[in-house]
Amino acid sequence: KGMYLCSRDGISITQDATVAEVYDVSGAGDTVIAAVAAAYCKEYPLSVCMALATMAAKVVIGHLGTYAITDSELKVEMLNSQFRKERH
């Protein structure tokens, strides 16, 4: 259904997942952790980190077995999502 974050100061953020055809969830959690960590290291707000992570996971679950998403796949997902519309 998406992600939920509750910070130490009690602020909560939710990030809904978009509908995707699921072929295999292997590695989806690892993808989420990696995407959040990479975006956080670039000093993006946590809400943006979560949005990018859900988009990355959406791509990964659309493949059989574990799958490493590419930069170009994430860019395409961003362009096709509400992310672009909400952030501009």
HULINJO-V198574 format. One record per pair of residues at least 6 apart in sequence whose ideal C-beta (glycine too) atoms are under 7 Angstrom apart, sorted by the first residue. I is the first residue (numbers start at 1). J is the second residue. If there is no record, write none. Layout:
# HULINJO-V198574
[[I J] [I J]]
This chain:
# HULINJO-V198574
[[1 17] [2 14] [2 15] [2 16] [2 17] [2 54] [3 15] [3 50] [3 54] [4 12] [4 14] [5 12] [5 13] [5 46] [5 50] [6 12] [13 46] [13 47] [13 50] [15 50] [15 51] [15 54] [17 54] [17 58] [18 58] [18 81] [20 58] [20 61] [20 62] [21 62] [22 61] [23 61] [23 62] [23 63] [23 64] [24 61] [24 63] [24 64] [24 65] [25 61] [26 65] [26 66] [27 60] [27 66] [27 67] [28 57] [28 60] [28 61] [31 56] [31 57] [31 60] [31 69] [32 53] [32 57] [35 52] [35 53] [35 56] [36 49] [36 50] [36 53] [39 48] [39 49] [39 52] [40 49] [51 83] [55 74] [55 77] [55 78] [55 81] [55 83] [56 69] [56 74] [58 77] [59 69] [59 73] [59 74] [59 77] [60 67] [60 69] [78 84]]
